[in-house]
């Protein structure tokens, strides 16, 4: 009998047992996919994201944005030109590779809700 060696996947120092686990580890949870979905249309300020997701707490949104930034999916740009401080969030090139997946999830949600 052949022995099958389990393949693990590594991303940013974390190890995952399979590719699906890696993907869900990065975009899983209640808010990360929602944030990514709203950023598909382009740059948004923090307050604009809050308006898109009125039930998310400020702490949770901040933590999820930080996690997405740490994983290289979201870019946080700070503009210091004049007060008040302006911060915009957008998808990185790596984050944009998720657009077909995020769109498919959103499309499935529309079909399921019918």
C-alpha positions in Angstrom: 0.0 0.0 0.0 1.3 3.5 -0.9 1.8 6.0 1.8 0.3 9.4 1.0 2.3 12.3 2.4 0.1 15.1 3.6 0.9 18.4 1.9 0.8 21.5 4.1 0.6 25.1 2.9 2.5 28.0 4.5 1.5 31.7 4.3 3.2 34.5 6.3 4.7 32.1 8.7 1.5 30.2 9.4 0.9 26.6 8.3 -2.4 25.3 6.9 -3.4 21.6 6.3 -4.9 22.3 2.9 -5.3 25.1 0.3 -9.0 25.6 1.3 -7.9 26.0 4.9 -5.3 28.6 3.9 -7.9 30.6 1.9 -10.5 30.6 4.7 -7.8 31.4 7.2 -7.1 34.6 5.3 -10.5 35.7 4.2 -12.7 33.8 6.6 -14.8 35.2 9.4 -17.8 37.4 9.4 -16.3 40.7 8.0 -13.2 40.2 5.9 -15.1 39.0 2.8 -17.6 41.8 3.2 -14.8 44.4 3.4 -13.1 42.9 0.4 -16.4 42.9 -1.5 -16.9 46.7 -0.8 -13.3 47.5 -1.9 -13.8 45.8 -5.3 -15.3 49.1 -6.5 -12.2 51.1 -5.5 -10.8 53.1 -2.7 -12.9 53.8 0.4 -12.4 55.8 3.5 -12.9 54.2 6.9 -16.2 56.1 7.4 -17.4 55.0 4.0 -16.7 51.4 4.9 -18.6 51.9 8.2 -21.6 53.2 6.2 -21.5 50.1 4.0 -21.5 47.8 7.1 -23.6 49.6 9.8 -23.7 46.6 12.1 -19.9 46.1 12.4 -18.3 47.7 15.5 -15.5 50.2 15.0 -13.1 47.9 16.9 -13.9 44.9 14.7 -13.6 46.9 11.5 -10.3 48.3 12.6 -9.0 44.8 13.5 -10.2 43.2 10.3 -8.7 45.9 8.2 -5.4 45.5 10.0 -5.5 41.8 9.5 -6.2 42.2 5.7 -3.4 44.8 5.5 -1.0 42.4 7.3 -1.8 39.6 4.9 -1.1 41.9 1.9 -4.7 42.1 0.6 -5.6 45.7 1.5 -3.5 48.8 1.2 -3.9 51.6 3.8 -2.9 55.0 2.5 -2.6 58.0 4.9 -2.8 61.5 3.5 -1.2 64.2 5.6 -1.8 67.2 3.3 -4.2 69.0 5.5 -6.3 68.3 8.6 -8.4 66.3 9.1 -6.2 63.3 8.5 -7.4 61.3 5.5 -7.0 57.5 5.3 -8.1 55.4 2.3 -8.3 51.6 1.9 -8.0 49.8 -1.4 -7.2 46.3 -2.7 -3.6 45.5 -3.4 -2.6 43.7 -6.6 -2.6 40.5 -4.5 -6.0 41.4 -3.1 -7.4 41.9 -6.6 -6.7 38.3 -7.4 -9.5 37.5 -5.0 -12.1 39.5 -7.0 -13.5 36.5 -9.0 -13.8 34.5 -5.7 -15.5 37.3 -3.8 -17.8 38.0 -6.7 -18.7 34.3 -6.9 -19.5 34.3 -3.2 -21.7 37.4 -3.6 -23.5 35.9 -6.6 -24.2 32.7 -4.7 -25.6 34.8 -1.8 -28.0 36.5 -4.2 -29.2 33.2 -5.6 -29.6 31.7 -2.1 -31.6 34.7 -1.0 -34.2 34.2 -3.8 
